[in-house]
């Protein structure tokens, strides 16, 4: 949950805003340096570090994450032999699942050394599956479909035009991209009381400083507008918060609370592998983030875009 778009640059003219070195450092600050504590609260089976989908009957975090990945991939209508690109592949589960379920060939991109090392170990011996320590700016390739779960929040608004232009170029006519991102609702923020606004701004500063350096949340309309300018057509848009959920709780709030519960239960291990300050910082991040998902100021949405 990074700063709102209004706090950052709003235009990019003619080239990608410089981000390669900065983003390697930002990603590694969280995903590499924080890897030891992240491993104590995400589920060890999928290692997905994004919103799970708690549909009726789902009881475990690993199951909820698999349901989310299957729900996401299903939208791309993948066919055997097609090529899939995952921008921000994390610990690799999404493309592994795509290869297993759809028999596609898949490439995952990440800027985290820890993630690519783990992903390659898991993929050893599997055909049609590769992971690259590379950003979308440098990558070259042709793909039938693209998926991106939880990476767009790191790109910042100045790079949105370049991101959509580049991914548009990766696809053939009719090719689809499923973009999954946390989003910021400016209207709901505006409706908050002065005290609540101050509280959310302080929370955002904490997240940007302590958790996701240089991150920036998009507004849904920015994704629609910038993807459209690049030539994409919005085929489907969905808030994962508004699907069938358990006890009328938003899916990401439930996910964050499960992570917080796991972290509490692994407190001694987490402090032993990091320190008390890091443990306290992550507990604050997980519990306060759940609150703002409940308030609706932040959401998690999926955008199915098609090149036409």
Helices and strands as residue ranges (DSSP letters): E 3-4, G 5-7, H 20-27, I 28-32, H 35-38, H 61-74, E 83-87, H 93-102, E 105-110, H 113-123, E 129-133, E 143-149, G 152-154, G 157-159, H 160-170, E 171-184, H 186-190, H 194-206, I 207-211, E 216-217, H 220-230, E 232-239, G 240-242, G 246-248, H 251-265, H 267-273, H 276-295, E 298-307
